[in-house]
Amino acid sequence: MGFVPEWTQDLPNRGFELKKVRGIDFKIGLGVAWNREEPTASRDDIIDIARSLVRPGR
């Protein structure tokens, strides 16, 4: 499961399918959204984002 920006729907040869969803439980998972200028997220970026989402005591 992942979440991507809406502008990715116009990318050619993408390896994923976009579907509308409702009632997402963010305890299940969270994907990294990137930008047009730098379309890849590095390992360190992913770790930094994950750490920023962690609540103390969990």
PDB file of N, CA, C and O in Angstrom:
ATOM      1  N   MET A   1       0.853  -1.158   0.000  1.00  0.00           N
ATOM      2  CA  MET A   1       0.000   0.000   0.000  1.00  0.00           C
ATOM      3  C   MET A   1       0.903   1.226   0.000  1.00  0.00           C
ATOM      4  O   MET A   1       1.918   1.268   0.695  1.00  0.00           O
ATOM      5  N   GLY A   2       0.525   2.199  -0.773  1.00  0.00           N
ATOM      6  CA  GLY A   2       1.298   3.428  -0.819  1.00  0.00           C
ATOM      7  C   GLY A   2       0.412   4.589  -1.195  1.00  0.00           C
ATOM      8  O   GLY A   2      -0.710   4.407  -1.668  1.00  0.00           O
ATOM      9  N   PHE A   3       0.916   5.767  -0.984  1.00  0.00           N
ATOM     10  CA  PHE A   3       0.196   6.977  -1.346  1.00  0.00           C
ATOM     11  C   PHE A   3       1.103   7.792  -2.247  1.00  0.00           C
ATOM     12  O   PHE A   3       2.275   8.000  -1.929  1.00  0.00           O
ATOM     13  N   VAL A   4       0.575   8.251  -3.360  1.00  0.00           N
ATOM     14  CA  VAL A   4       1.377   9.022  -4.307  1.00  0.00           C
ATOM     15  C   VAL A   4       0.635  10.302  -4.679  1.00  0.00           C
ATOM     16  O   VAL A   4      -0.591  10.356  -4.579  1.00  0.00           O
ATOM     17  N   PRO A   5       1.365  11.333  -5.107  1.00  0.00           N
ATOM     18  CA  PRO A   5       0.704  12.570  -5.523  1.00  0.00           C
ATOM     19  C   PRO A   5      -0.170  12.342  -6.752  1.00  0.00           C
ATOM     20  O   PRO A   5       0.109  11.471  -7.575  1.00  0.00           O
ATOM     21  N   GLU A   6      -1.233  13.142  -6.863  1.00  0.00           N
ATOM     22  CA  GLU A   6      -2.156  12.981  -7.993  1.00  0.00           C
ATOM     23  C   GLU A   6      -1.492  13.212  -9.338  1.00  0.00           C
ATOM     24  O   GLU A   6      -1.927  12.630 -10.331  1.00  0.00           O
ATOM     25  N   TRP A   7      -0.441  14.051  -9.414  1.00  0.00           N
ATOM     26  CA  TRP A   7       0.183  14.322 -10.704  1.00  0.00           C
ATOM     27  C   TRP A   7       0.839  13.090 -11.306  1.00  0.00           C
ATOM     28  O   TRP A   7       1.164  13.095 -12.494  1.00  0.00           O
ATOM     29  N   THR A   8       1.044  12.031 -10.525  1.00  0.00           N
ATOM     30  CA  THR A   8       1.659  10.819 -11.069  1.00  0.00           C
ATOM     31  C   THR A   8       0.732  10.075 -12.016  1.00  0.00           C
ATOM     32  O   THR A   8       1.188   9.201 -12.754  1.00  0.00           O
ATOM     33  N   GLN A   9      -0.562  10.397 -12.017  1.00  0.00           N
ATOM     34  CA  GLN A   9      -1.487   9.700 -12.907  1.00  0.00           C
ATOM     35  C   GLN A   9      -1.164   9.952 -14.373  1.00  0.00           C
ATOM     36  O   GLN A   9      -1.571   9.166 -15.229  1.00  0.00           O
ATOM     37  N   ASP A  10      -0.439  11.033 -14.689  1.00  0.00           N
ATOM     38  CA  ASP A  10      -0.090  11.350 -16.070  1.00  0.00           C
ATOM     39  C   ASP A  10       1.282  10.827 -16.481  1.00  0.00           C
ATOM     40  O   ASP A  10       1.694  11.037 -17.622  1.00  0.00           O
ATOM     41  N   LEU A  11       1.991  10.160 -15.597  1.00  0.00           N
ATOM     42  CA  LEU A  11       3.308   9.633 -15.948  1.00  0.00           C
ATOM     43  C   LEU A  11       3.169   8.417 -16.859  1.00  0.00           C
ATOM     44  O   LEU A  11       2.325   7.555 -16.613  1.00  0.00           O
ATOM     45  N   PRO A  12       3.990   8.338 -17.912  1.00  0.00           N
ATOM     46  CA  PRO A  12       3.947   7.157 -18.777  1.00  0.00           C
ATOM     47  C   PRO A  12       4.665   5.984 -18.110  1.00  0.00           C
ATOM     48  O   PRO A  12       5.593   6.184 -17.328  1.00  0.00           O
ATOM     49  N   ASN A  13       4.240   4.781 -18.416  1.00  0.00           N
ATOM     50  CA  ASN A  13       4.911   3.554 -17.965  1.00  0.00           C
ATOM     51  C   ASN A  13       5.086   3.459 -16.455  1.00  0.00           C
ATOM     52  O   ASN A  13       6.099   2.942 -15.982  1.00  0.00           O
ATOM     53  N   ARG A  14       4.126   3.945 -15.703  1.00  0.00           N
ATOM     54  CA  ARG A  14       4.245   3.833 -14.248  1.00  0.00           C
ATOM     55  C   ARG A  14       3.946   2.390 -13.836  1.00  0.00           C
ATOM     56  O   ARG A  14       3.166   1.693 -14.485  1.00  0.00           O
ATOM     57  N   GLY A  15       4.572   1.965 -12.761  1.00  0.00           N
ATOM     58  CA  GLY A  15       4.412   0.594 -12.308  1.00  0.00           C
ATOM     59  C   GLY A  15       3.400   0.451 -11.193  1.00  0.00           C
ATOM     60  O   GLY A  15       3.548  -0.417 -10.332  1.00  0.00           O
ATOM     61  N   PHE A  16       2.371   1.288 -11.192  1.00  0.00           N
ATOM     62  CA  PHE A  16       1.349   1.208 -10.152  1.00  0.00           C
ATOM     63  C   PHE A  16       0.029   1.695 -10.714  1.00  0.00           C
ATOM     64  O   PHE A  16      -0.022   2.299 -11.785  1.00  0.00           O
ATOM     65  N   GLU A  17      -1.033   1.426  -9.983  1.00  0.00           N
ATOM     66  CA  GLU A  17      -2.372   1.844 -10.385  1.00  0.00           C
ATOM     67  C   GLU A  17      -2.952   2.727  -9.288  1.00  0.00           C
ATOM     68  O   GLU A  17      -2.850   2.403  -8.104  1.00  0.00           O
ATOM     69  N   LEU A  18      -3.558   3.838  -9.681  1.00  0.00           N
ATOM     70  CA  LEU A  18      -4.183   4.730  -8.710  1.00  0.00           C
ATOM     71  C   LEU A  18      -5.646   4.351  -8.526  1.00  0.00           C
ATOM     72  O   LEU A  18      -6.365   4.135  -9.502  1.00  0.00           O
ATOM     73  N   LYS A  19      -6.080   4.271  -7.279  1.00  0.00           N
ATOM     74  CA  LYS A  19      -7.480   3.980  -6.974  1.00  0.00           C
ATOM     75  C   LYS A  19      -7.945   4.936  -5.886  1.00  0.00           C
ATOM     76  O   LYS A  19      -7.187   5.268  -4.975  1.00  0.00           O
ATOM     77  N   LYS A  20      -9.187   5.374  -5.984  1.00  0.00           N
ATOM     78  CA  LYS A  20      -9.756   6.210  -4.926  1.00  0.00           C
ATOM     79  C   LYS A  20     -10.058   5.329  -3.721  1.00  0.00           C
ATOM     80  O   LYS A  20     -10.552   4.211  -3.863  1.00  0.00           O
ATOM     81  N   VAL A  21      -9.757   5.844  -2.541  1.00  0.00           N
ATOM     82  CA  VAL A  21     -10.000   5.086  -1.311  1.00  0.00           C
ATOM     83  C   VAL A  21     -10.685   5.980  -0.285  1.00  0.00           C
ATOM     84  O   VAL A  21     -10.631   7.207  -0.368  1.00  0.00           O
ATOM     85  N   ARG A  22     -11.330   5.337   0.682  1.00  0.00           N
ATOM     86  CA  ARG A  22     -11.959   6.044   1.800  1.00  0.00           C
ATOM     87  C   ARG A  22     -11.617   5.304   3.075  1.00  0.00           C
ATOM     88  O   ARG A  22     -11.358   4.101   3.063  1.00  0.00           O
ATOM     89  N   GLY A  23     -11.618   6.031   4.166  1.00  0.00           N
ATOM     90  CA  GLY A  23     -11.430   5.404   5.468  1.00  0.00           C
ATOM     91  C   GLY A  23     -10.060   4.788   5.675  1.00  0.00           C
ATOM     92  O   GLY A  23      -9.959   3.666   6.171  1.00  0.00           O
ATOM     93  N   ILE A  24      -9.009   5.494   5.307  1.00  0.00           N
ATOM     94  CA  ILE A  24      -7.654   4.966   5.462  1.00  0.00           C
ATOM     95  C   ILE A  24      -7.259   4.992   6.935  1.00  0.00           C
ATOM     96  O   ILE A  24      -7.456   5.995   7.621  1.00  0.00           O
ATOM     97  N   ASP A  25      -6.708   3.901   7.407  1.00  0.00           N
ATOM     98  CA  ASP A  25      -6.169   3.812   8.757  1.00  0.00           C
ATOM     99  C   ASP A  25      -4.657   3.992   8.640  1.00  0.00           C
ATOM    100  O   ASP A  25      -3.959   3.093   8.172  1.00  0.00           O
ATOM    101  N   PHE A  26      -4.150   5.154   9.064  1.00  0.00           N
ATOM    102  CA  PHE A  26      -2.731   5.435   8.893  1.00  0.00           C
ATOM    103  C   PHE A  26      -1.843   4.584   9.787  1.00  0.00           C
ATOM    104  O   PHE A  26      -0.618   4.665   9.692  1.00  0.00           O
ATOM    105  N   LYS A  27      -2.438   3.766  10.657  1.00  0.00           N
ATOM    106  CA  LYS A  27      -1.631   2.833  11.430  1.00  0.00           C
ATOM    107  C   LYS A  27      -1.183   1.667  10.555  1.00  0.00           C
ATOM    108  O   LYS A  27      -0.257   0.941  10.916  1.00  0.00           O
ATOM    109  N   ILE A  28      -1.828   1.486   9.421  1.00  0.00           N
ATOM    110  CA  ILE A  28      -1.472   0.386   8.516  1.00  0.00           C
ATOM    111  C   ILE A  28      -0.188   0.702   7.761  1.00  0.00           C
ATOM    112  O   ILE A  28       0.715  -0.133   7.697  1.00  0.00           O
ATOM    113  N   GLY A  29      -0.098   1.886   7.198  1.00  0.00           N
ATOM    114  CA  GLY A  29       1.100   2.219   6.444  1.00  0.00           C
ATOM    115  C   GLY A  29       1.033   3.618   5.877  1.00  0.00           C
ATOM    116  O   GLY A  29      -0.031   4.236   5.834  1.00  0.00           O
ATOM    117  N   LEU A  30       2.171   4.109   5.444  1.00  0.00           N
ATOM    118  CA  LEU A  30       2.249   5.438   4.879  1.00  0.00           C
ATOM    119  C   LEU A  30       3.347   5.439   3.835  1.00  0.00           C
ATOM    120  O   LEU A  30       4.439   4.924   4.077  1.00  0.00           O
ATOM    121  N   GLY A  31       3.069   6.007   2.693  1.00  0.00           N
ATOM    122  CA  GLY A  31       4.078   6.090   1.639  1.00  0.00           C
ATOM    123  C   GLY A  31       4.702   7.468   1.602  1.00  0.00           C
ATOM    124  O   GLY A  31       4.222   8.401   2.245  1.00  0.00           O
ATOM    125  N   VAL A  32       5.769   7.584   0.849  1.00  0.00           N
ATOM    126  CA  VAL A  32       6.478   8.848   0.725  1.00  0.00           C
ATOM    127  C   VAL A  32       6.036   9.555  -0.545  1.00  0.00           C
ATOM    128  O   VAL A  32       6.080   8.968  -1.626  1.00  0.00           O
ATOM    129  N   ALA A  33       5.616  10.790  -0.431  1.00  0.00           N
ATOM    130  CA  ALA A  33       5.282  11.599  -1.600  1.00  0.00           C
ATOM    131  C   ALA A  33       6.517  12.401  -1.974  1.00  0.00           C
ATOM    132  O   ALA A  33       7.137  13.029  -1.115  1.00  0.00           O
ATOM    133  N   TRP A  34       6.869  12.384  -3.223  1.00  0.00           N
ATOM    134  CA  TRP A  34       8.044  13.111  -3.683  1.00  0.00           C
ATOM    135  C   TRP A  34       7.607  14.264  -4.568  1.00  0.00           C
ATOM    136  O   TRP A  34       6.410  14.466  -4.773  1.00  0.00           O
ATOM    137  N   ASN A  35       8.550  15.016  -5.090  1.00  0.00           N
ATOM    138  CA  ASN A  35       8.194  16.163  -5.922  1.00  0.00           C
ATOM    139  C   ASN A  35       8.706  15.992  -7.349  1.00  0.00           C
ATOM    140  O   ASN A  35       9.471  15.068  -7.628  1.00  0.00           O
ATOM    141  N   ARG A  36       8.293  16.864  -8.238  1.00  0.00           N
ATOM    142  CA  ARG A  36       8.665  16.761  -9.657  1.00  0.00           C
ATOM    143  C   ARG A  36      10.165  16.940  -9.878  1.00  0.00           C
ATOM    144  O   ARG A  36      10.744  16.292 -10.750  1.00  0.00           O
ATOM    145  N   GLU A  37      10.791  17.805  -9.105  1.00  0.00           N
ATOM    146  CA  GLU A  37      12.209  18.082  -9.298  1.00  0.00           C
ATOM    147  C   GLU A  37      13.089  16.905  -8.878  1.00  0.00           C
ATOM    148  O   GLU A  37      14.126  16.659  -9.493  1.00  0.00           O
ATOM    149  N   GLU A  38      12.691  16.189  -7.856  1.00  0.00           N
ATOM    150  CA  GLU A  38      13.470  15.044  -7.361  1.00  0.00           C
ATOM    151  C   GLU A  38      12.514  13.877  -7.151  1.00  0.00           C
ATOM    152  O   GLU A  38      11.992  13.690  -6.052  1.00  0.00           O
ATOM    153  N   PRO A  39      12.280  13.084  -8.208  1.00  0.00           N
ATOM    154  CA  PRO A  39      11.236  12.053  -8.150  1.00  0.00           C
ATOM    155  C   PRO A  39      11.572  10.805  -7.338  1.00  0.00           C
ATOM    156  O   PRO A  39      10.785   9.858  -7.318  1.00  0.00           O
ATOM    157  N   THR A  40      12.713  10.786  -6.678  1.00  0.00           N
ATOM    158  CA  THR A  40      13.037   9.620  -5.859  1.00  0.00           C
ATOM    159  C   THR A  40      13.273  10.055  -4.418  1.00  0.00           C
ATOM    160  O   THR A  40      13.818  11.128  -4.163  1.00  0.00           O
ATOM    161  N   ALA A  41      12.870   9.236  -3.511  1.00  0.00           N
ATOM    162  CA  ALA A  41      13.116   9.494  -2.091  1.00  0.00           C
ATOM    163  C   ALA A  41      14.262   8.596  -1.653  1.00  0.00           C
ATOM    164  O   ALA A  41      14.238   7.388  -1.888  1.00  0.00           O
ATOM    165  N   SER A  42      15.251   9.180  -1.026  1.00  0.00           N
ATOM    166  CA  SER A  42      16.387   8.390  -0.567  1.00  0.00           C
ATOM    167  C   SER A  42      16.022   7.642   0.713  1.00  0.00           C
ATOM    168  O   SER A  42      15.021   7.943   1.363  1.00  0.00           O
ATOM    169  N   ARG A  43      16.843   6.676   1.055  1.00  0.00           N
ATOM    170  CA  ARG A  43      16.635   5.901   2.282  1.00  0.00           C
ATOM    171  C   ARG A  43      16.595   6.835   3.488  1.00  0.00           C
ATOM    172  O   ARG A  43      15.748   6.681   4.367  1.00  0.00           O
ATOM    173  N   ASP A  44      17.514   7.809   3.529  1.00  0.00           N
ATOM    174  CA  ASP A  44      17.559   8.748   4.653  1.00  0.00           C
ATOM    175  C   ASP A  44      16.301   9.606   4.727  1.00  0.00           C
ATOM    176  O   ASP A  44      15.815   9.902   5.818  1.00  0.00           O
ATOM    177  N   ASP A  45      15.764  10.013   3.555  1.00  0.00           N
ATOM    178  CA  ASP A  45      14.517  10.783   3.538  1.00  0.00           C
ATOM    179  C   ASP A  45      13.379   9.976   4.150  1.00  0.00           C
ATOM    180  O   ASP A  45      12.599  10.496   4.947  1.00  0.00           O
ATOM    181  N   ILE A  46      13.290   8.708   3.774  1.00  0.00           N
ATOM    182  CA  ILE A  46      12.224   7.833   4.273  1.00  0.00           C
ATOM    183  C   ILE A  46      12.348   7.661   5.785  1.00  0.00           C
ATOM    184  O   ILE A  46      11.349   7.720   6.502  1.00  0.00           O
ATOM    185  N   ILE A  47      13.566   7.449   6.270  1.00  0.00           N
ATOM    186  CA  ILE A  47      13.786   7.280   7.711  1.00  0.00           C
ATOM    187  C   ILE A  47      13.429   8.559   8.462  1.00  0.00           C
ATOM    188  O   ILE A  47      12.796   8.500   9.517  1.00  0.00           O
ATOM    189  N   ASP A  48      13.832   9.725   7.926  1.00  0.00           N
ATOM    190  CA  ASP A  48      13.505  10.999   8.575  1.00  0.00           C
ATOM    191  C   ASP A  48      11.997  11.211   8.669  1.00  0.00           C
ATOM    192  O   ASP A  48      11.491  11.654   9.700  1.00  0.00           O
ATOM    193  N   ILE A  49      11.283  10.897   7.597  1.00  0.00           N
ATOM    194  CA  ILE A  49       9.827  11.052   7.603  1.00  0.00           C
ATOM    195  C   ILE A  49       9.200  10.102   8.614  1.00  0.00           C
ATOM    196  O   ILE A  49       8.311  10.497   9.370  1.00  0.00           O
ATOM    197  N   ALA A  50       9.656   8.854   8.633  1.00  0.00           N
ATOM    198  CA  ALA A  50       9.114   7.871   9.574  1.00  0.00           C
ATOM    199  C   ALA A  50       9.362   8.310  11.017  1.00  0.00           C
ATOM    200  O   ALA A  50       8.473   8.205  11.862  1.00  0.00           O
ATOM    201  N   ARG A  51      10.556   8.797  11.295  1.00  0.00           N
ATOM    202  CA  ARG A  51      10.864   9.254  12.660  1.00  0.00           C
ATOM    203  C   ARG A  51       9.999  10.435  13.067  1.00  0.00           C
ATOM    204  O   ARG A  51       9.615  10.558  14.230  1.00  0.00           O
ATOM    205  N   SER A  52       9.689  11.310  12.104  1.00  0.00           N
ATOM    206  CA  SER A  52       8.860  12.472  12.431  1.00  0.00           C
ATOM    207  C   SER A  52       7.421  12.070  12.753  1.00  0.00           C
ATOM    208  O   SER A  52       6.696  12.832  13.392  1.00  0.00           O
ATOM    209  N   LEU A  53       7.002  10.881  12.316  1.00  0.00           N
ATOM    210  CA  LEU A  53       5.637  10.422  12.543  1.00  0.00           C
ATOM    211  C   LEU A  53       5.469   9.620  13.826  1.00  0.00           C
ATOM    212  O   LEU A  53       4.346   9.392  14.276  1.00  0.00           O
ATOM    213  N   VAL A  54       6.573   9.195  14.412  1.00  0.00           N
ATOM    214  CA  VAL A  54       6.511   8.365  15.618  1.00  0.00           C
ATOM    215  C   VAL A  54       6.079   9.214  16.804  1.00  0.00           C
ATOM    216  O   VAL A  54       6.600  10.304  17.040  1.00  0.00           O
ATOM    217  N   ARG A  55       5.122   8.688  17.534  1.00  0.00           N
ATOM    218  CA  ARG A  55       4.665   9.371  18.748  1.00  0.00           C
ATOM    219  C   ARG A  55       5.470   8.850  19.929  1.00  0.00           C
ATOM    220  O   ARG A  55       5.746   7.653  20.005  1.00  0.00           O
ATOM    221  N   PRO A  56       5.853   9.727  20.851  1.00  0.00           N
ATOM    222  CA  PRO A  56       6.580   9.271  22.037  1.00  0.00           C
ATOM    223  C   PRO A  56       5.779   8.206  22.787  1.00  0.00           C
ATOM    224  O   PRO A  56       4.559   8.305  22.917  1.00  0.00           O
ATOM    225  N   GLY A  57       6.482   7.195  23.271  1.00  0.00           N
ATOM    226  CA  GLY A  57       5.832   6.141  24.036  1.00  0.00           C
ATOM    227  C   GLY A  57       5.262   5.025  23.195  1.00  0.00           C
ATOM    228  O   GLY A  57       4.586   4.143  23.726  1.00  0.00           O
ATOM    229  N   ARG A  58       5.513   5.036  21.895  1.00  0.00           N
ATOM    230  CA  ARG A  58       5.005   3.958  21.035  1.00  0.00           C
ATOM    231  C   ARG A  58       6.135   3.220  20.396  1.00  0.00           C
ATOM    232  O   ARG A  58       5.907   2.278  19.638  1.00  0.00           O
TER     233      ARG A  58
END
